[in-house]
């Protein structure tokens, strides 16, 4: 996978890697994707909780209730 970044963004990424926090540019982006996945999961749970509080949820008593 290849990505293109504007020069200013590329410089920011290189500067962050050069601090030693990341071993490589690839490691920087892997961490970025992990954080994005984590935040997406948090947002999904918050949305589900909001729906539940609005009465749109239901309690499942077994896996058969999923059908």
C-alpha positions, -999 to +999 in steps of 0.1 A: +000+000+000+013+034-009-001+068+002+007+103-009+007+132+016+012+169+011+047+179+019+037+196+052+020+164+065+049+142+053+073+165+073+051+162+104+051+124+102+089+123+096+094+147+126+073+125+148+092+093+138+125+111+143+115+117+180+120+080+185+084+073+195+080+052+164+105+029+148+094+037+112+069+056+092+049+024+088+048+019+125+034+055+128+006+046+104-001+013+120-006+030+154-028+056+137-050+029+122-052+010+156-064+042+173-089+049+145-103+013+150-105+018+188-123+052+184-147+037+159-156+010+183-162+036+211-184+056+188-204+025+178-210+016+215-221+052+222-245+051+193-259+018+205-263+031+240-281+062+227-305+040+207-311+018+237-319+048+259-344+059+232-362+026+236-349+012+203-330-016+219-341-050+231-327-074+257-315-107+242-319-137+264-302-161+241-284-163+207-318-174+192-331-139+199-307-126+173-327-142+146 
